[in-house]
Structure formats: C-alpha cells, structure tokens
Amino acid sequence: MIEKPSENEEEYFGRQEIERKRKLADERQAKVQVEERERAQALHFMKCPKCGGDLEEMEHHHVKVDQCTDCKGVWLDVGEIELLEHAHESGVTRFFSSMFGRRG
C-alpha cells in the first residue's frame, strides 16, 4: 500500500517546485534581456545618434573620433575627451581646423 505524503512533505515539495519555476523564469528573463541588448546594439552600432547616418572613425593627431558621414557630427567614446584636453595643451586649434576646416 502506498502512503500519502504528509502535509509537511507536500508543502516542502510545493515550495521546491515554486522555487524551480521562479529560477527558470529568472533565467528566461535574463536571456531575453541579453538578446534585446545585443539586437539594439547591432541596430545602432556605428550609427549617428542625431540623424542615424553611418559613423566613420577618423584619426586626427592620434585621437580617434567618430564622425557622421551625413550630418558631420562628431562623437567621442569614453576617454577621448581627456585625449582632446591633452591635444589642447599641444595645439587643439590645429586639431579642430584640420577636422572642420573649409573644404573646397
């Protein structure tokens, strides 16, 4: 004859099942978030935040910046502003005139 589980046993296994389902739901949610972040990054990688045009990496005086091929906006990555500050000490005017000088 098979014994029926006690109330304590049913409660224990019920909590175990709830915990297992919660863990699976958390894992699925984390996976969805990673996939969404990767999809968003793929859609926006090297795209201008202003107009959506393509960004092209340019180097001027050893400082790499991203410039939009459409609106000509310039975008800086982490640490590049510090490099520009250093460039200022050695002649930032030349830096900007070479980047934005008259094109003829």
LONUKE-858356 format. One line per field, with one value per atom (N, C-alpha, C): residue number from 1; residue in one letter; atom name; y, z negated, x negated. Coordinates in nm, 3 decimals. Example, Ala and Ser with C-alpha at 12.3 -4.5 7.8 and 13.67 -1.06 7.14 Angstrom:
pos <- (1:1:1:2:2:2)
code <- (A:A:A:S:S:S)
site <- (N:CA:C:N:CA:C)
yy <- (-0.569:-0.450:-0.330:-0.225:-0.106:0.003)
zz <- (-0.780:-0.780:-0.780:-0.708:-0.714:-0.787)
xx <- (-1.319:-1.230:-1.320:-1.285:-1.367:-1.290)
***
This chain:
pos <- (1:1:1:2:2:2:3:3:3:4:4:4:5:5:5:6:6:6:7:7:7:8:8:8:9:9:9:10:10:10:11:11:11:12:12:12:13:13:13:14:14:14:15:15:15:16:16:16:17:17:17:18:18:18:19:19:19:20:20:20:21:21:21:22:22:22:23:23:23:24:24:24:25:25:25:26:26:26:27:27:27:28:28:28:29:29:29:30:30:30:31:31:31:32:32:32:33:33:33:34:34:34:35:35:35:36:36:36:37:37:37:38:38:38:39:39:39:40:40:40:41:41:41:42:42:42:43:43:43:44:44:44:45:45:45:46:46:46:47:47:47:48:48:48:49:49:49:50:50:50:51:51:51:52:52:52:53:53:53:54:54:54:55:55:55:56:56:56:57:57:57:58:58:58:59:59:59:60:60:60:61:61:61:62:62:62:63:63:63:64:64:64:65:65:65:66:66:66:67:67:67:68:68:68:69:69:69:70:70:70:71:71:71:72:72:72:73:73:73:74:74:74:75:75:75:76:76:76:77:77:77:78:78:78:79:79:79:80:80:80:81:81:81:82:82:82:83:83:83:84:84:84:85:85:85:86:86:86:87:87:87:88:88:88:89:89:89:90:90:90:91:91:91:92:92:92:93:93:93:94:94:94:95:95:95:96:96:96:97:97:97:98:98:98:99:99:99:100:100:100:101:101:101:102:102:102:103:103:103:104:104:104)
code <- (M:M:M:I:I:I:E:E:E:K:K:K:P:P:P:S:S:S:E:E:E:N:N:N:E:E:E:E:E:E:E:E:E:Y:Y:Y:F:F:F:G:G:G:R:R:R:Q:Q:Q:E:E:E:I:I:I:E:E:E:R:R:R:K:K:K:R:R:R:K:K:K:L:L:L:A:A:A:D:D:D:E:E:E:R:R:R:Q:Q:Q:A:A:A:K:K:K:V:V:V:Q:Q:Q:V:V:V:E:E:E:E:E:E:R:R:R:E:E:E:R:R:R:A:A:A:Q:Q:Q:A:A:A:L:L:L:H:H:H:F:F:F:M:M:M:K:K:K:C:C:C:P:P:P:K:K:K:C:C:C:G:G:G:G:G:G:D:D:D:L:L:L:E:E:E:E:E:E:M:M:M:E:E:E:H:H:H:H:H:H:H:H:H:V:V:V:K:K:K:V:V:V:D:D:D:Q:Q:Q:C:C:C:T:T:T:D:D:D:C:C:C:K:K:K:G:G:G:V:V:V:W:W:W:L:L:L:D:D:D:V:V:V:G:G:G:E:E:E:I:I:I:E:E:E:L:L:L:L:L:L:E:E:E:H:H:H:A:A:A:H:H:H:E:E:E:S:S:S:G:G:G:V:V:V:T:T:T:R:R:R:F:F:F:F:F:F:S:S:S:S:S:S:M:M:M:F:F:F:G:G:G:R:R:R:R:R:R:G:G:G)
site <- (N:CA:C:N:CA:C:N:CA:C:N:CA:C:N:CA:C:N:CA:C:N:CA:C:N:CA:C:N:CA:C:N:CA:C:N:CA:C:N:CA:C:N:CA:C:N:CA:C:N:CA:C:N:CA:C:N:CA:C:N:CA:C:N:CA:C:N:CA:C:N:CA:C:N:CA:C:N:CA:C:N:CA:C:N:CA:C:N:CA:C:N:CA:C:N:CA:C:N:CA:C:N:CA:C:N:CA:C:N:CA:C:N:CA:C:N:CA:C:N:CA:C:N:CA:C:N:CA:C:N:CA:C:N:CA:C:N:CA:C:N:CA:C:N:CA:C:N:CA:C:N:CA:C:N:CA:C:N:CA:C:N:CA:C:N:CA:C:N:CA:C:N:CA:C:N:CA:C:N:CA:C:N:CA:C:N:CA:C:N:CA:C:N:CA:C:N:CA:C:N:CA:C:N:CA:C:N:CA:C:N:CA:C:N:CA:C:N:CA:C:N:CA:C:N:CA:C:N:CA:C:N:CA:C:N:CA:C:N:CA:C:N:CA:C:N:CA:C:N:CA:C:N:CA:C:N:CA:C:N:CA:C:N:CA:C:N:CA:C:N:CA:C:N:CA:C:N:CA:C:N:CA:C:N:CA:C:N:CA:C:N:CA:C:N:CA:C:N:CA:C:N:CA:C:N:CA:C:N:CA:C:N:CA:C:N:CA:C:N:CA:C:N:CA:C:N:CA:C:N:CA:C:N:CA:C:N:CA:C:N:CA:C:N:CA:C:N:CA:C:N:CA:C:N:CA:C:N:CA:C:N:CA:C)
yy <- (-0.118:0.000:0.126:0.224:0.347:0.449:0.505:0.606:0.743:0.813:0.950:1.042:1.140:1.231:1.313:1.343:1.428:1.571:1.652:1.794:1.864:1.831:1.891:1.854:1.728:1.685:1.754:1.764:1.833:1.979:2.042:2.183:2.199:2.110:2.115:2.102:1.999:1.978:2.089:2.145:2.258:2.379:2.406:2.518:2.493:2.369:2.334:2.359:2.322:2.341:2.490:2.567:2.712:2.774:2.736:2.788:2.751:2.628:2.583:2.666:2.689:2.767:2.913:2.969:3.107:3.119:3.021:3.023:3.014:2.927:2.915:3.045:3.109:3.237:3.344:3.349:3.447:3.424:3.299:3.267:3.307:3.279:3.319:3.471:3.543:3.690:3.745:3.689:3.733:3.708:3.594:3.561:3.659:3.691:3.786:3.923:3.966:4.097:4.102:3.995:3.989:3.994:3.919:3.918:4.055:4.122:4.256:4.355:4.349:4.439:4.415:4.288:4.256:4.303:4.287:4.331:4.484:4.554:4.700:4.748:4.682:4.720:4.698:4.587:4.559:4.663:4.709:4.808:4.945:4.978:5.114:5.125:5.013:5.018:5.105:5.200:5.294:5.370:5.407:5.492:5.623:5.731:5.864:5.876:5.917:5.933:6.051:6.141:6.258:6.229:6.177:6.162:6.016:5.924:5.784:5.745:5.841:5.811:5.722:5.677:5.592:5.675:5.620:5.684:5.624:5.710:5.669:5.711:5.618:5.650:5.727:5.840:5.924:5.945:5.960:5.987:6.121:6.205:6.336:6.354:6.375:6.397:6.288:6.164:6.046:6.033:6.106:6.095:6.040:5.925:5.866:5.915:5.968:6.015:5.955:5.953:5.903:6.022:6.030:6.140:6.085:6.148:6.107:6.146:6.053:6.081:6.170:6.182:6.264:6.405:6.415:6.547:6.604:6.524:6.562:6.584:6.537:6.544:6.457:6.495:6.422:6.365:6.239:6.169:6.108:6.120:6.074:5.952:5.858:5.742:5.776:5.685:5.703:5.729:5.832:5.863:5.956:5.973:6.058:6.206:6.246:6.388:6.423:6.330:6.353:6.366:6.285:6.296:6.430:6.479:6.610:6.720:6.705:6.804:6.807:6.689:6.682:6.744:6.721:6.780:6.932:6.983:7.128:7.185:7.114:7.159:7.164:7.081:7.079:7.139:7.211:7.281:7.226:7.231:7.180:7.260:7.382:7.462:7.393:7.340:7.266:7.142:7.077:6.957:6.989:7.091:7.122:7.183:7.262:7.319:7.211:7.110:7.002:6.917:6.908:6.826:6.903:7.029:7.104:7.221:7.224:7.334:7.340:7.449:7.466:7.360:7.305:7.205:7.271:7.255:7.331:7.274)
zz <- (0.000:0.000:0.000:0.084:0.099:-0.003:-0.077:-0.177:-0.111:-0.154:-0.108:-0.179:-0.107:-0.172:-0.281:-0.383:-0.490:-0.439:-0.518:-0.479:-0.472:-0.564:-0.563:-0.437:-0.396:-0.274:-0.151:-0.144:-0.032:-0.027:-0.143:-0.149:-0.104:-0.148:-0.111:0.040:0.098:0.242:0.322:0.268:0.333:0.339:0.227:0.225:0.320:0.325:0.417:0.563:0.596:0.733:0.766:0.671:0.692:0.712:0.631:0.643:0.778:0.822:0.952:1.065:1.059:1.164:1.162:1.042:1.032:1.092:1.063:1.116:1.269:1.324:1.470:1.532:1.468:1.518:1.514:1.406:1.396:1.506:1.532:1.636:1.774:1.799:1.928:1.944:1.836:1.841:1.867:1.802:1.823:1.968:2.023:2.161:2.257:2.233:2.318:2.312:2.193:2.180:2.256:2.249:2.322:2.473:2.519:2.662:2.709:2.628:2.664:2.671:2.572:2.572:2.694:2.728:2.846:2.974:2.984:3.103:3.116:3.005:3.007:3.045:2.991:3.024:3.172:3.227:3.369:3.456:3.414:3.492:3.488:3.375:3.356:3.362:3.380:3.379:3.494:3.459:3.554:3.634:3.565:3.624:3.547:3.615:3.555:3.466:3.341:3.253:3.293:3.374:3.415:3.537:3.644:3.769:3.816:3.751:3.790:3.901:3.949:4.055:4.004:4.095:4.057:3.994:3.890:3.828:3.887:3.911:3.965:3.867:3.830:3.736:3.808:3.749:3.808:3.703:3.746:3.654:3.688:3.588:3.602:3.483:3.510:3.405:3.298:3.342:3.256:3.169:3.201:3.130:3.228:3.195:3.282:3.239:3.334:3.310:3.416:3.388:3.484:3.544:3.677:3.745:3.836:3.831:3.914:4.059:4.150:4.292:4.349:4.278:4.327:4.267:4.135:4.072:4.026:4.035:3.997:3.848:3.765:3.621:3.576:3.466:3.412:3.277:3.257:3.134:3.072:2.940:2.868:2.784:2.779:2.693:2.557:2.463:2.330:2.337:2.268:2.261:2.370:2.475:2.585:2.550:2.461:2.422:2.349:2.268:2.200:2.301:2.406:2.510:2.581:2.600:2.662:2.570:2.440:2.346:2.355:2.367:2.383:2.517:2.620:2.751:2.743:2.656:2.638:2.591:2.499:2.448:2.558:2.659:2.768:2.896:2.888:3.005:3.058:2.980:3.024:3.142:3.156:3.269:3.400:3.409:3.529:3.547:3.433:3.437:3.501:3.449:3.500:3.639:3.669:3.803:3.907:3.871:3.966:3.985:3.880:3.890:3.958:3.921:3.968:4.059:4.103:4.189:4.316:4.383:4.507:4.608:4.668:4.772:4.904:4.994:5.108:5.234)
xx <- (-0.083:0.000:-0.089:-0.055:-0.133:-0.082:-0.180:-0.141:-0.128:-0.029:-0.006:-0.105:-0.167:-0.262:-0.193:-0.269:-0.215:-0.202:-0.131:-0.115:-0.251:-0.340:-0.474:-0.550:-0.538:-0.606:-0.548:-0.416:-0.352:-0.393:-0.400:-0.440:-0.585:-0.672:-0.814:-0.830:-0.766:-0.779:-0.712:-0.603:-0.538:-0.631:-0.701:-0.796:-0.912:-0.958:-1.067:-1.026:-0.903:-0.853:-0.839:-0.788:-0.775:-0.913:-1.009:-1.145:-1.206:-1.185:-1.237:-1.177:-1.045:-0.978:-1.025:-1.046:-1.094:-1.233:-1.319:-1.455:-1.454:-1.370:-1.359:-1.309:-1.210:-1.157:-1.263:-1.342:-1.451:-1.555:-1.589:-1.687:-1.635:-1.506:-1.446:-1.447:-1.412:-1.411:-1.550:-1.651:-1.789:-1.831:-1.794:-1.829:-1.761:-1.634:-1.562:-1.628:-1.669:-1.735:-1.866:-1.944:-2.071:-2.044:-1.945:-1.913:-1.865:-1.783:-1.735:-1.849:-1.942:-2.056:-2.145:-2.169:-2.250:-2.183:-2.051:-1.978:-1.984:-1.964:-1.971:-2.111:-2.212:-2.349:-2.376:-2.329:-2.351:-2.282:-2.165:-2.091:-2.157:-2.221:-2.273:-2.424:-2.494:-2.640:-2.690:-2.774:-2.834:-2.729:-2.621:-2.517:-2.512:-2.491:-2.485:-2.362:-2.380:-2.264:-2.175:-2.226:-2.148:-2.062:-2.123:-2.049:-2.037:-2.110:-2.104:-2.199:-2.279:-2.376:-2.488:-2.570:-2.683:-2.794:-2.856:-2.972:-3.098:-3.194:-3.322:-3.431:-3.516:-3.622:-3.732:-3.771:-3.875:-3.983:-4.105:-4.215:-4.277:-4.284:-4.348:-4.441:-4.567:-4.666:-4.658:-4.647:-4.648:-4.523:-4.418:-4.290:-4.188:-4.128:-4.026:-3.889:-3.815:-3.678:-3.588:-3.459:-3.361:-3.288:-3.287:-3.220:-3.112:-2.995:-2.883:-2.910:-2.886:-2.909:-2.799:-2.685:-2.574:-2.575:-2.557:-2.544:-2.678:-2.784:-2.920:-2.936:-2.841:-2.854:-2.970:-3.032:-3.146:-3.107:-3.137:-3.100:-3.225:-3.233:-3.351:-3.318:-3.411:-3.399:-3.460:-3.445:-3.499:-3.649:-3.694:-3.836:-3.885:-3.807:-3.855:-3.853:-3.763:-3.760:-3.890:-3.942:-4.068:-4.181:-4.178:-4.280:-4.270:-4.148:-4.131:-4.184:-4.162:-4.216:-4.368:-4.428:-4.573:-4.613:-4.534:-4.563:-4.557:-4.468:-4.457:-4.590:-4.652:-4.781:-4.886:-4.870:-4.970:-4.914:-4.802:-4.750:-4.619:-4.514:-4.384:-4.327:-4.371:-4.324:-4.358:-4.480:-4.519:-4.432:-4.399:-4.316:-4.181:-4.113:-3.981:-3.984:-4.085:-4.090:-4.117:-4.194:-4.218:-4.092:-4.010:-3.890:-3.776:-3.761:-3.644:-3.681:-3.804:-3.847:-3.765:-3.776:-3.699:-3.738:-3.637:-3.658:-3.621:-3.710:-3.686:-3.661)
***
